[in-house]
Amino acid sequence: MLITLLLLFPFGQLTKISLFNGTGSLYLHDILIIFYLIISIKKSPALIPKIIKHKYFIAFFISSLISLLLALEFLTYDQLLVSGLYLFRLLSYILVFYLLIHDVSLNKTDLKPYLIISFILNLILGFGQYFLFPSLEPLFAAGWDRHFNRLAGSWLDTGFTGLILSLQFLYLLNLDKVKIYTKSKNTLSHFQSKARNQETNASLDFSVVNSFEIARKNVEWGINNIYLRIILLFLTFTAVMLTYSRSSFLALLMGSVVLLLRKKMVKGIWFILGFFVIGLLLLPQTFGEGTKLLRMSTISSRLGSWEQGINLFVKKPILGYGFDSLRYVKKDIGLETIKWEVSHSAGGFENSLITLLATSGIVGTVLLLTWIIKLNIRNKHNPLVLASFVAVFVHGMFANSWFYPWVIIWLGLMLVLSD
């Protein structure tokens, strides 16, 4: 399942299936996760008590469910259904990653080459969009922003794409030498024994062995080759810069500082900072407002969004308006009037903390943040986990990125690989 998930990951919004007149969405990875969740719980019901032990997230889910039910005073049943499905999507993501963490048969080392393949696919799609489709103007009618000469990738959004690329940069920066396919039952030794024991189709089996051996050597050599890793880091860094997303720049810098401090590589921090300054100086800034790093229009827009969110929060400070109900709330009070069903900014505010407070109130916010802090304490031995959470936290101060599906999936993958 994880391999398929990793291969689907870089295709982003390209796998989207719109539901409920555009107010809801389903992705191919959602279908995969739901099927895996059902099969896993059916096969191993004993894992359920282990999941329930994570009381802070369960309490957050219950709190969010209660606030959503209370929102029936202003939501229709159809709107409640859409908001509820988003809450259950979050629950299914968390449950699946808890199941994977407790899966003793999972060989985490085998996943690393597929992570690299996922990175490469992401870069290909990102640079392909930047050079072949530099203007996203045709997508404006579908609720997307008018990005021009900025790398938006398969997520069709420079901010979210920049964050995901920053997280991938942190992974590559942290990557040590690995030995691929050493203990998996489904690897070279499995095919070798199968080929020896079967007289029929022996030539086919040995061709599989040879193909697998070649693939193993290529992947292991590619990941461990310092020059190829530097090239991949450089391309990822360049892709982040071409998003012109200042929140992504901050996420990359803060995540890198935390990672390198935890790894006691202080000199590396100065190298990253120097490289970043050079990147800023080399960035083309003649393509319009979107590529001006000192642009004020987005700052004014964010400040206005923050003010709207805070005003809503103070009206319902305890439990909030209900998980993912802001699209309907903003429409009812006149904050969203044009294309509110499909607008991708209508579902939240340009600050994840304010969005969380407005939807889940103080109760839900405290429960969720406590759970996240405990996750990081549990994984304090892994600097990549902390660096990734810091990058997401920083980015979330300027965008509604904490609950972005691919960000949750990425953080879940890092926790699975760390455990």
Backbone torsions as a table, in degrees:
resi	resn	phi	psi	omega
1	MET	NA	-44.1	-177.1
2	LEU	-63.9	-36.6	179.4
3	ILE	-63.6	-45.5	177.5
4	THR	-62.0	-41.1	178.8
5	LEU	-61.0	-43.2	-179.9
6	LEU	-65.4	-36.6	-179.5
7	LEU	-75.0	-27.2	175.6
8	LEU	-79.1	-28.9	-171.7
9	PHE	-49.3	-51.0	-173.7
10	PRO	-70.1	-9.2	-178.6
11	PHE	-83.4	-8.3	168.7
12	GLY	47.0	-127.3	-175.9
13	GLN	-70.1	-8.7	-179.7
14	LEU	-69.2	-16.9	179.1
15	THR	-100.1	13.1	-174.9
16	LYS	-74.5	138.2	172.2
17	ILE	-118.3	113.5	-177.8
18	SER	-76.4	139.5	179.9
19	LEU	-131.3	160.8	173.8
20	PHE	52.1	51.3	177.7
21	ASN	59.1	30.9	176.3
22	GLY	94.2	-11.2	-179.4
23	THR	-78.7	-17.1	178.0
24	GLY	-123.4	163.6	-179.8
25	SER	-150.6	152.0	176.6
26	LEU	-134.9	138.3	179.8
27	TYR	-116.1	159.3	-179.4
28	LEU	-59.0	-36.4	-180.0
29	HIS	-69.1	-25.4	175.3
30	ASP	-63.6	-44.0	178.9
31	ILE	-62.1	-43.5	178.8
32	LEU	-60.5	-45.9	-178.1
33	ILE	-65.1	-41.6	-179.5
34	ILE	-63.6	-45.2	179.1
35	PHE	-63.2	-43.3	179.4
36	TYR	-63.0	-40.0	-179.5
37	LEU	-63.2	-46.0	-179.8
38	ILE	-62.8	-46.6	-178.5
39	ILE	-65.2	-42.2	-177.4
40	SER	-65.9	-43.9	-179.9
41	ILE	-66.5	-36.1	178.4
42	LYS	-67.0	-38.3	-179.3
43	LYS	-77.1	-36.9	-174.3
44	SER	-131.9	71.1	179.8
45	PRO	-64.2	-17.7	-179.7
46	ALA	-67.8	-15.7	-179.9
47	LEU	-75.7	-19.8	-176.6
48	ILE	-59.8	-46.0	178.1
49	PRO	-59.2	-32.8	178.6
50	LYS	-66.1	-37.1	179.6
51	ILE	-69.4	-40.1	-178.5
52	ILE	-62.9	-24.2	179.5
53	LYS	-62.3	-22.6	179.1
54	HIS	-80.1	73.8	-166.4
55	LYS	-66.7	-29.7	-176.5
56	TYR	-69.6	-39.7	177.2
57	PHE	-70.5	-41.2	177.7
58	ILE	-59.7	-41.6	178.2
59	ALA	-64.6	-38.8	176.9
60	PHE	-62.4	-42.8	179.8
61	PHE	-62.8	-44.7	179.7
62	ILE	-63.7	-43.6	178.3
63	SER	-60.6	-43.5	179.8
64	SER	-66.2	-37.1	179.1
65	LEU	-65.8	-41.6	178.6
66	ILE	-63.6	-46.2	-179.3
67	SER	-63.6	-32.9	178.7
68	LEU	-70.1	-40.0	177.8
69	LEU	-66.0	-37.1	177.4
70	LEU	-66.9	-21.9	-179.1
71	ALA	-72.7	-2.7	177.3
72	LEU	-61.7	-14.3	178.0
73	GLU	-67.4	-22.0	177.9
74	PHE	-131.1	-6.6	177.4
75	LEU	-99.6	146.3	169.8
76	THR	-81.1	168.6	179.8
77	TYR	-64.5	-36.2	177.3
78	ASP	-64.1	-42.6	178.8
79	GLN	-66.4	-38.6	176.7
80	LEU	-62.4	-39.2	178.9
81	LEU	-61.7	-46.3	-179.4
82	VAL	-62.5	-48.2	179.5
83	SER	-62.9	-40.1	179.1
84	GLY	-64.1	-36.1	178.7
85	LEU	-65.5	-35.4	176.5
86	TYR	-66.2	-37.7	177.4
87	LEU	-65.9	-41.3	179.4
88	PHE	-72.6	-26.1	172.4
89	ARG	-63.4	-45.8	177.4
90	LEU	-59.2	-44.9	179.3
91	LEU	-60.7	-43.4	-178.7
92	SER	-64.9	-38.2	176.9
93	TYR	-60.2	-49.4	-176.8
94	ILE	-64.6	-42.7	-179.9
95	LEU	-62.0	-43.0	-179.2
96	VAL	-61.9	-43.0	-178.3
97	PHE	-71.8	-30.3	172.6
98	TYR	-66.5	-39.5	177.0
99	LEU	-62.5	-41.0	179.8
100	LEU	-68.5	-36.6	177.5
101	ILE	-61.8	-37.7	-178.6
102	HIS	-89.1	2.5	-179.7
103	ASP	-83.2	102.3	-175.9
104	VAL	-71.7	-18.1	-178.5
105	SER	-84.0	-7.2	-176.8
106	LEU	-75.9	122.2	176.2
107	ASN	-93.9	100.5	-172.7
108	LYS	-68.6	-27.7	-179.9
109	THR	-63.4	-33.6	-179.1
110	ASP	-64.3	-20.4	-175.5
111	LEU	-79.4	-21.2	-171.8
112	LYS	-61.4	-42.0	178.1
113	PRO	-64.3	-31.5	179.0
114	TYR	-72.9	-30.4	172.5
115	LEU	-61.8	-44.1	179.9
116	ILE	-64.8	-41.9	177.2
117	ILE	-60.2	-41.7	178.2
118	SER	-61.1	-41.9	177.8
119	PHE	-60.0	-47.2	-176.6
120	ILE	-63.4	-42.8	176.9
121	LEU	-60.6	-41.1	179.1
122	ASN	-61.9	-43.0	179.1
123	LEU	-66.0	-41.0	179.1
124	ILE	-61.5	-46.2	179.5
125	LEU	-66.1	-38.4	-179.7
126	GLY	-66.1	-52.1	179.8
127	PHE	-68.0	-32.8	176.9
128	GLY	-60.9	-44.5	177.1
129	GLN	-64.5	-42.3	-175.3
130	TYR	-62.8	-41.5	-175.7
131	PHE	-90.5	-33.5	-175.1
132	LEU	-95.0	-31.0	-179.3
133	PHE	-131.6	66.6	-174.3
134	PRO	-67.2	-19.7	-179.6
135	SER	-111.9	127.2	176.4
136	LEU	-100.2	18.1	178.7
137	GLU	-53.1	-41.4	-179.4
138	PRO	-61.5	-19.1	-178.1
139	LEU	-91.5	-0.5	-177.5
140	PHE	-60.9	-37.8	-179.5
141	ALA	-63.6	-23.4	179.7
142	ALA	-90.3	6.5	175.2
143	GLY	99.4	4.8	-179.5
144	TRP	-91.8	158.0	178.9
145	ASP	-74.2	159.0	-179.6
146	ARG	-86.4	72.0	178.6
147	HIS	-78.8	138.0	-179.6
148	PHE	-136.5	125.7	-178.4
149	ASN	55.9	38.8	173.8
150	ARG	-131.4	145.7	-178.8
151	LEU	-79.0	109.6	179.6
152	ALA	-109.2	-16.2	174.7
153	GLY	60.6	-160.1	-178.1
154	SER	-76.3	-9.5	175.9
155	TRP	-88.0	-6.9	174.2
156	LEU	57.9	23.7	-179.8
157	ASP	-148.2	124.5	-175.4
158	THR	-66.7	-35.5	-178.3
159	GLY	-67.8	-50.0	-179.2
160	PHE	-68.7	-39.9	177.4
161	THR	-62.6	-41.5	178.4
162	GLY	-61.8	-39.5	178.8
163	LEU	-65.9	-46.0	-179.0
164	ILE	-63.9	-40.9	176.1
165	LEU	-63.8	-37.1	177.7
166	SER	-64.1	-40.7	178.3
167	LEU	-65.4	-37.8	177.4
168	GLN	-68.8	-36.0	175.7
169	PHE	-60.6	-43.5	178.8
170	LEU	-62.2	-40.1	178.6
171	TYR	-62.3	-46.4	179.7
172	LEU	-64.5	-37.2	179.8
173	LEU	-65.5	-31.0	-177.3
174	ASN	-90.0	-12.9	-170.2
175	LEU	-65.5	125.9	174.7
176	ASP	-99.4	175.9	176.3
177	LYS	-63.6	138.7	-178.5
178	VAL	-129.8	155.1	173.6
179	LYS	-111.1	111.9	-173.0
180	ILE	-86.4	143.5	173.3
181	TYR	56.6	57.8	-179.4
182	THR	-100.9	-30.7	-173.4
183	LYS	-127.0	0.9	-175.7
184	SER	-73.5	139.1	179.1
185	LYS	-71.2	-21.4	-175.7
186	ASN	-99.8	33.0	-175.8
187	THR	-117.8	-152.2	-170.1
188	LEU	-56.6	-47.5	-177.4
189	SER	-61.1	-34.6	179.6
190	HIS	-63.9	-46.5	-178.8
191	PHE	-70.1	-33.9	178.5
192	GLN	-63.6	-47.3	-179.5
193	SER	-65.6	-37.2	178.4
194	LYS	-63.7	-41.2	-178.7
195	ALA	-68.1	-35.9	180.0
196	ARG	-70.3	-37.2	-172.5
197	ASN	-85.4	-13.5	-179.1
198	GLN	-109.6	124.5	179.4
199	GLU	-82.3	-34.2	179.4
200	THR	-81.1	145.8	179.1
201	ASN	56.9	30.5	-176.9
202	ALA	-64.5	-39.1	-178.7
203	SER	-63.8	-37.0	177.7
204	LEU	-65.0	-42.7	-179.3
205	ASP	-62.9	-41.8	-178.9
206	PHE	-69.9	-29.1	175.3
207	SER	-66.8	-34.8	175.3
208	VAL	-64.2	-42.3	178.3
209	VAL	-58.6	-47.8	-178.4
210	ASN	-64.0	-41.8	178.8
211	SER	-62.9	-41.3	-178.8
212	PHE	-67.6	-38.0	178.9
213	GLU	-65.0	-42.6	178.7
214	ILE	-63.1	-45.2	179.4
215	ALA	-62.2	-42.5	-179.3
216	ARG	-61.2	-46.2	-178.5
217	LYS	-65.6	-41.3	-179.2
218	ASN	-64.2	-44.6	-178.8
219	VAL	-66.8	-45.9	-179.3
220	GLU	-63.1	-42.8	179.8
221	TRP	-65.8	-40.7	-178.1
222	GLY	-63.6	-43.9	-178.5
223	ILE	-69.3	-37.7	-174.9
224	ASN	-88.1	-10.3	179.1
225	ASN	-76.2	116.4	-173.2
226	ILE	-62.0	-35.3	-177.4
227	TYR	-70.0	-40.9	177.8
228	LEU	-67.6	-35.7	177.7
229	ARG	-66.6	-38.4	177.4
230	ILE	-64.8	-41.5	178.2
231	ILE	-61.6	-43.5	-179.9
232	LEU	-65.6	-40.2	176.1
233	LEU	-63.1	-43.7	-179.4
234	PHE	-63.2	-44.2	180.0
235	LEU	-65.1	-39.7	179.0
236	THR	-66.2	-43.8	177.8
237	PHE	-60.8	-44.2	179.0
238	THR	-61.2	-41.3	179.4
239	ALA	-62.5	-41.4	177.3
240	VAL	-60.6	-45.0	-178.6
241	MET	-62.1	-37.1	-177.0
242	LEU	-74.8	-7.8	172.4
243	THR	-74.9	-21.4	-176.0
244	TYR	56.0	26.4	-179.2
245	SER	-93.8	109.0	-176.2
246	ARG	-67.2	-32.9	176.8
247	SER	-66.7	-33.9	176.6
248	SER	-70.8	-36.8	175.4
249	PHE	-58.3	-47.0	179.9
250	LEU	-63.9	-40.4	179.5
251	ALA	-62.1	-44.5	179.6
252	LEU	-63.6	-45.4	-178.3
253	LEU	-65.5	-48.6	-178.1
254	MET	-66.2	-40.9	177.1
255	GLY	-62.6	-42.0	179.8
256	SER	-65.6	-41.6	179.0
257	VAL	-61.3	-47.3	179.8
258	VAL	-62.3	-45.1	-178.8
259	LEU	-61.4	-48.3	-176.6
260	LEU	-71.3	-32.3	174.5
261	LEU	-64.9	-43.4	179.4
262	ARG	-65.9	-30.1	178.8
263	LYS	-90.3	3.4	179.1
264	LYS	57.4	44.6	178.6
265	MET	-119.9	65.8	-174.0
266	VAL	-63.1	-36.6	179.9
267	LYS	-61.4	-32.2	178.9
268	GLY	-62.8	-30.0	178.9
269	ILE	-63.2	-44.9	179.9
270	TRP	-65.4	-34.7	178.0
271	PHE	-65.3	-45.1	179.2
272	ILE	-62.3	-44.7	-179.7
273	LEU	-62.3	-43.7	179.0
274	GLY	-63.3	-43.0	179.3
275	PHE	-64.5	-36.5	179.9
276	PHE	-66.5	-43.6	178.8
277	VAL	-61.4	-43.2	177.7
278	ILE	-61.4	-41.8	178.7
279	GLY	-60.7	-40.9	178.4
280	LEU	-62.7	-40.9	-178.0
281	LEU	-68.6	-29.5	-177.1
282	LEU	-89.7	-11.8	-177.5
283	LEU	-65.1	128.7	174.0
284	PRO	-64.6	134.4	-179.0
285	GLN	-132.3	39.7	-177.3
286	THR	-120.0	17.2	-174.4
287	PHE	-102.6	8.2	-179.8
288	GLY	123.7	-175.3	-174.9
289	GLU	-60.2	-38.7	-174.6
290	GLY	-64.2	-25.3	-178.6
291	THR	-98.8	6.2	175.6
292	LYS	-87.0	115.4	-176.6
293	LEU	-68.8	-19.9	178.6
294	LEU	-99.9	18.7	-179.3
295	ARG	-60.8	138.9	-177.6
296	MET	-101.4	-16.4	-175.2
297	SER	-61.6	-43.0	-178.9
298	THR	-72.0	-30.3	177.3
299	ILE	-65.3	-45.2	178.3
300	SER	-62.2	-40.8	179.5
301	SER	-63.4	-41.7	179.6
302	ARG	-65.5	-43.9	179.8
303	LEU	-60.5	-40.7	177.1
304	GLY	-64.8	-39.0	178.2
305	SER	-65.0	-42.3	178.6
306	TRP	-61.2	-42.9	-179.1
307	GLU	-62.3	-42.4	177.8
308	GLN	-61.0	-43.8	-179.1
309	GLY	-64.9	-42.9	179.6
310	ILE	-64.9	-39.5	178.3
311	ASN	-62.2	-37.9	177.0
312	LEU	-69.9	-41.2	-178.2
313	PHE	-59.7	-44.4	-176.0
314	VAL	-67.6	-17.6	177.8
315	LYS	-80.5	-28.7	178.2
316	LYS	-138.3	71.6	-171.0
317	PRO	-77.4	-19.9	-173.1
318	ILE	-81.8	-58.8	-177.0
319	LEU	-115.5	-6.2	177.8
320	GLY	75.0	-169.8	-175.9
321	TYR	-89.6	-7.1	-178.3
322	GLY	111.5	140.5	-176.2
323	PHE	-58.2	127.0	176.0
324	ASP	55.8	35.3	178.0
325	SER	-103.9	0.3	-171.7
326	LEU	-64.5	-29.9	178.8
327	ARG	-56.4	-42.6	-177.6
328	TYR	-78.3	-36.6	178.2
329	VAL	-63.2	-47.6	-178.7
330	LYS	-64.3	-34.8	178.0
331	LYS	-68.2	-41.3	-177.2
332	ASP	-66.3	-33.6	-177.5
333	ILE	-98.2	5.6	172.9
334	GLY	89.7	9.0	178.3
335	LEU	-77.3	-27.2	176.7
336	GLU	-127.5	120.6	-179.5
337	THR	-125.8	-31.0	-176.4
338	ILE	-104.3	124.2	177.3
339	LYS	54.0	37.3	-176.1
340	TRP	-65.5	-24.7	-179.9
341	GLU	-70.0	-37.9	-173.1
342	VAL	-107.0	-12.9	-179.1
343	SER	-62.0	127.9	-176.3
344	HIS	-80.6	-8.3	176.5
345	SER	-95.6	-10.0	-175.2
346	ALA	-73.4	-20.5	-175.1
347	GLY	-81.6	-0.2	-179.2
348	GLY	-168.5	-164.9	177.1
349	PHE	-120.2	166.3	-177.1
350	GLU	-78.5	42.1	176.0
351	ASN	-164.5	118.7	-175.1
352	SER	-65.6	-36.6	-179.5
353	LEU	-66.1	-43.7	178.3
354	ILE	-64.9	-40.1	176.7
355	THR	-60.9	-43.4	179.0
356	LEU	-63.5	-44.1	179.0
357	LEU	-63.4	-41.2	-178.3
358	ALA	-69.7	-32.1	-176.7
359	THR	-93.5	-35.0	-173.9
360	SER	-115.9	-5.7	178.1
361	GLY	69.8	-174.5	179.9
362	ILE	-64.5	-39.8	-177.3
363	VAL	-60.4	-54.0	-179.1
364	GLY	-64.0	-38.4	-179.3
365	THR	-64.4	-46.0	179.7
366	VAL	-63.3	-42.7	-179.4
367	LEU	-63.9	-45.3	-177.7
368	LEU	-67.4	-44.9	-179.3
369	LEU	-66.1	-35.8	176.3
370	THR	-63.1	-43.0	178.4
371	TRP	-61.8	-43.3	-179.9
372	ILE	-64.9	-41.6	178.3
373	ILE	-61.5	-42.3	179.6
374	LYS	-66.0	-36.0	175.6
375	LEU	-60.1	-43.5	-179.2
376	ASN	-69.6	-34.9	176.5
377	ILE	-64.6	-41.9	179.5
378	ARG	-63.4	-32.9	-177.4
379	ASN	-106.5	30.6	-176.5
380	LYS	-65.0	-17.8	178.7
381	HIS	-73.9	-15.8	-176.4
382	ASN	-110.0	106.1	-177.5
383	PRO	-64.8	-25.8	-178.5
384	LEU	-66.2	-37.0	-179.9
385	VAL	-62.7	-49.5	179.4
386	LEU	-62.3	-44.2	-179.4
387	ALA	-61.7	-39.5	179.9
388	SER	-66.5	-43.7	178.8
389	PHE	-65.2	-38.2	177.8
390	VAL	-63.3	-44.4	179.4
391	ALA	-60.1	-43.9	179.8
392	VAL	-66.9	-40.4	179.3
393	PHE	-61.3	-47.1	-179.1
394	VAL	-62.1	-47.2	-179.7
395	HIS	-61.0	-37.5	-178.5
396	GLY	-67.2	-13.9	175.5
397	MET	-74.4	-11.2	-177.8
398	PHE	-127.2	1.2	179.8
399	ALA	-157.1	161.2	178.4
400	ASN	-87.3	66.5	-171.3
401	SER	-105.1	-10.8	-177.6
402	TRP	-62.6	-33.6	-176.7
403	PHE	-105.8	15.9	177.0
404	TYR	-67.8	127.6	-172.7
405	PRO	-50.4	-43.9	-175.9
406	TRP	-73.9	-26.7	175.0
407	VAL	-68.8	-43.7	177.6
408	ILE	-62.3	-43.7	179.1
409	ILE	-61.4	-43.2	-178.8
410	TRP	-63.4	-46.8	179.5
411	LEU	-63.1	-38.0	176.3
412	GLY	-61.9	-41.9	177.4
413	LEU	-61.7	-41.8	179.4
414	MET	-64.0	-36.9	177.7
415	LEU	-68.7	-39.8	178.1
416	VAL	-63.3	-45.5	-179.0
417	LEU	-70.6	-24.8	-178.1
418	SER	-82.1	-32.9	-169.8
419	ASP	-64.5	NA	NA
